[in-house]
């Protein structure tokens, strides 16, 4: 232990310190705005080419400095009040919003399953649980239906139901 600083004596060139410095630079230059969520640990680990534990150490440094705050089950948010126009949303809400927008724009055929969990994980750089929470949110609001063993589908609209009753497709 370094008695002067109360921390373990670690090389000043430690990888996690370099990553923490880069993330701090991004916060200061506005790449990551106050109130917004940082990318997920797996996304950062992939970007920097390091293990998640290295990313956790870097994020721990930022938390100790008060630059970010951990939100259990959501991620880490940049400290401070969000600027106008910056939405402070969770990863699963962002995934749900992207799916909702695609549904509203007609990008998904009601007869075909929505993108798989794995595909959404890759597209958004999030965990399987995050994708499942997004799907659950959309299911609860009635936007999609989940058919066990078949996948998630766009929920039928009132027009679809009326057309089906008339025998049309």
N, C-alpha and C positions, 0 to 999 in steps of 0.2 A: 504494500500500500504506500502510496505517496502521501505522506502526512500533510504536506502543504495544501494539497487539493482534495484529499479524502477520496481518491479514486485509484483504481488499479493502474500501475505504470504500464502504458501501452505506447507503442511506437506512434509518433506523430503522423506517420505516413500510413497508418492502418486503413485498410480498404473501406471500412465502415465510416471512417472520418472523412474520407474523400467523397463518399456518396452523400453523407450528411451535409458537407459543404456545397455540393452541387444542388441538392434539394433546397438548401437555404437560399442559394443564388436564384433558383427558380421562383421561390416564394417572394423574394425581394423585387425581382424584375416583373412580377405579375403573371408569370406563366401559370402559377397556382394562386388563384385569388383567395382573399380572406373569405372564410365561410364555405369554400368548396372542399370537396373530398380529394385526398391524394389518390393516385392510382393504387390498386391493390398490391399487396406484398408479392404475389406471383408475377404480376406485370412488371413491377420494379426490378425484381430478381432477374427476370428475362432481359429487360432493357440493359441492366448493368452487368449481366453475365456472372452473377454471384448466387450463392445460396440464400434461401429466405432468412436464415439466422443472421447473415451479414446485414440484410435489409432491416431486420428487426433491431439490430444494434444501432444502425444509422437512425432509424425512426425513434428509438429510445433516447438518443442524443437530442433530437429535435423536440421530443416531449419534455425532456428535462429543461431545455432552454425556453419552453413555453411557446414554441413556434407552431406546434400541432397539438391536438387533443385526440385521445382515443375514444371512439364511440363503439362500445361493445356490440358486436354483431353487424356493424355498419362499415367500419374502417376508421381512417384518421382524417380529421378535418383541420384545415388551416385555421389557426387562431385568429380572432378578430371578427368584426362585424362584416357581413357580406356587403359588397358594393351593390348599388342598384343594378338590376339585370343579371346578377350572378345568383343562380339557383343553388341552394344548399341541399342537394338531394343525395340519397343513398345510391349505391351501385344497383341494387335491385329495382329501385324506382326508375333509374336511367334505362335499364334493360326493358322494363315494362313500358316506358314511354316510347322507346324505339319500336317495340312490337306494336303498340297501340297506333302509332303513326303509320306503320306499314299496313295495318289492317284498315285504317281509315282511308288510305290512299289506294286500297284495292290490290296491294302487292301479293296477298295470300289468297289462294283458292280455298273456298270453304270446304271443298271435298278432300283436300290434301292436308296432311299434318303440317303444323307450323315447324320452324326449324328445331332440330334436336337440341338437347341440353349441351352436348359436346360442341356443336356448331356455335351456339350462343356463347359458350365459355370462351372459345377461340376468338370470336368476333369482338367480344367486349372485354376480354382479359379479366374474367371474374371466375369465381368458384361455382361448382355445381349447386351448392346450397343457395347462392345468390340467384342463379337462374330459376331454381325451384320457387324461391320467394317471389320472383317476378311473375312467374306463371300463376302462383297462388293468388297474388294481388289481382291479376287480370281475370281469374276465375271468379273471385269474390265480387268483382264489379260487373260480372256478366258478359265480359268481352269475349272470353273463350270458354270452351268446355274441354275437360280432360277425360279422355276415354282410356281407362287403364289397359295397358298392353298395346294401345294403338297410337297414343300421343295426344298432343294438344291441337285443337281445331278452333277456327273462328266460330263463335256462337251464332246460331241462326238468328236472323232478325225477324221482326213481326211480318215483314213483307215475304221473307223466305217461307215462314210457316203458312201464311195464307196461300201462297203459290203451291206449296206442297199439298195442302188440303184440296185444292182445285184439280190436283192431278198433274200439274205442270212441273217442269224442272227448271 
